[in-house]
């Protein structure tokens, strides 16, 4: 795969395909993104100085990436003024904890709800969104977490962050 003349050219067993894009810069940008995809930890927004808690999430690849990014194993309990909480939830009872978890966030922080996807799913994304609204949160991003799990990012609405205190 390569970019040329404002197009993305992809070689496959049957020959090649050409995808016309807006311009050369756009084609080159897409080629780089495909060739070097972001890691999961980058997609989730975790920086080396992020304050996080991991609650119930057991995915080994995620935990390894988090440890590498943070320089230490991620805490497995909630703290105060967290940037991110990664929360495994696969039932309505677990979703009911969102309001309590919200109190551990800093104003611009987020809760990533990690749940089963596909036929194995025991809750739907709409269940997570409904529970989020009940907890005073809104969803603003979804991420394929693994082959078996998805993650939905929940945040405090911007208009409710002013004057926020724990």
C-alpha positions in Angstrom: 0.0 0.0 0.0 1.2 3.5 -0.9 0.1 7.0 -1.6 0.6 8.5 -5.1 -1.0 11.3 -7.0 -3.7 12.0 -4.4 -4.8 8.4 -4.3 -4.2 5.4 -1.9 -3.1 2.4 -3.9 -3.6 -1.0 -2.2 -2.0 -4.1 -3.6 -3.9 -7.4 -3.0 -3.8 -10.9 -4.5 -6.1 -10.0 -7.4 -4.0 -6.9 -8.4 -4.5 -3.5 -6.8 -7.2 -1.1 -5.9 -7.0 2.7 -6.1 -8.9 5.0 -3.8 -9.1 8.5 -5.0 -8.7 11.0 -2.1 -8.8 14.8 -1.9 -5.1 15.5 -2.5 -1.6 14.1 -2.0 -1.4 15.1 1.7 -4.6 13.4 2.5 -3.5 10.2 0.7 -0.2 10.2 2.5 -1.9 10.8 5.9 -4.3 7.8 5.3 -1.4 5.6 4.2 0.5 6.3 7.4 -2.6 5.7 9.6 -3.2 2.4 7.9 0.5 1.3 8.0 1.0 2.5 11.6 -2.3 2.3 13.5 -2.7 3.8 16.9 -2.3 1.5 19.9 -5.3 0.8 22.1 -3.9 2.9 24.9 -3.4 5.8 22.5 -7.0 5.5 21.2 -8.2 5.6 24.8 -6.3 8.8 25.4 -4.0 7.7 28.3 -0.9 9.8 28.7 2.2 9.0 30.8 1.0 11.4 33.6 -2.7 10.3 33.5 -4.3 9.3 36.8 -6.3 6.2 36.1 -8.1 3.3 37.9 -8.9 -0.1 36.4 -12.0 -1.7 37.9 -12.8 -5.2 36.7 -11.1 -5.0 33.3 -8.9 -8.0 32.9 -7.7 -7.8 29.3 -4.0 -8.6 29.4 -3.0 -6.5 26.3 -4.7 -3.4 27.8 -3.1 -3.9 31.2 0.3 -4.4 29.6 -0.1 -1.2 27.5 -1.3 0.7 30.5 1.6 -0.4 32.6 4.1 0.5 29.9 2.5 3.9 29.4 2.3 4.7 33.1 5.6 3.1 34.2 3.8 1.1 36.8 0.8 -1.3 37.1 -2.4 0.7 36.9 -4.3 1.0 40.3 -7.2 -1.5 40.7 -9.2 0.8 42.9 -10.7 4.3 42.6 -8.9 7.3 43.8 -9.7 11.0 43.6 -9.5 13.4 40.7 -8.9 10.7 38.2 -8.5 11.3 34.5 -9.9 7.9 33.5 -11.7 5.1 35.1 -11.8 1.8 33.0 -14.8 0.0 34.3 -16.0 -3.5 33.2 -19.8 -3.6 33.2 -22.0 -6.3 31.8 -25.2 -5.9 33.8 -27.7 -3.3 34.8 -26.5 -3.6 38.4 -22.9 -2.7 37.4 -24.1 0.2 35.3 -25.9 1.5 38.4 -22.5 2.2 39.9 -21.7 5.0 37.3 -23.1 7.8 39.5 -20.8 6.7 42.3 -17.8 6.4 40.0 -18.4 9.8 38.6 -17.5 11.3 42.0 -13.9 10.0 41.5 -13.3 12.0 38.3 -11.7 15.3 37.8 -14.0 17.6 35.8 -12.7 16.7 32.4 -12.2 13.1 33.3 -13.9 10.1 31.7 -15.3 6.7 32.5 -14.6 4.1 29.8 -17.3 1.4 30.2 -15.8 -1.9 28.9 -18.4 -4.5 28.0 -18.8 -7.6 25.9 -19.7 -7.1 22.3 -21.5 -9.1 19.6 -23.6 -12.2 20.5 -21.9 -12.5 23.9 -23.1 -9.1 25.0 -25.3 -9.0 28.1 -26.0 -5.3 27.8 -26.4 -3.0 24.8 -24.7 0.3 24.1 -28.1 1.9 24.6 -28.3 0.5 28.1 -24.9 2.1 28.8 -26.1 5.4 27.4 -29.3 5.3 29.4 -27.4 4.6 32.6 -24.9 7.3 31.7 -27.7 9.9 31.4 -29.1 8.8 34.7 -25.7 9.4 36.3 -25.3 12.8 34.7 -22.9 11.7 32.1 -22.9 11.7 28.3 -21.2 9.4 25.8 -18.8 10.9 23.3 -16.7 8.1 21.9 -16.7 4.4 21.2 -13.6 2.2 20.8 -13.1 -1.4 19.8 -11.4 -2.5 23.0 -10.5 -6.1 21.9 -11.9 -8.9 19.8 -14.5 -9.6 22.5 -15.1 -6.2 24.1 -16.1 -2.7 23.2 -15.6 0.5 25.2 -17.9 3.5 25.5 -16.4 6.8 26.8 -18.6 8.7 29.3 -17.9 12.3 30.4 -19.5 15.0 32.4 -21.2 17.5 30.0 -19.1 20.6 29.5 -21.8 22.9 30.7 -21.9 21.0 34.0 -18.1 21.1 34.6 -17.9 24.7 35.8 -17.8 24.8 39.6 -17.5 21.1 39.7 -16.0 19.8 43.0 -15.6 16.4 44.5 
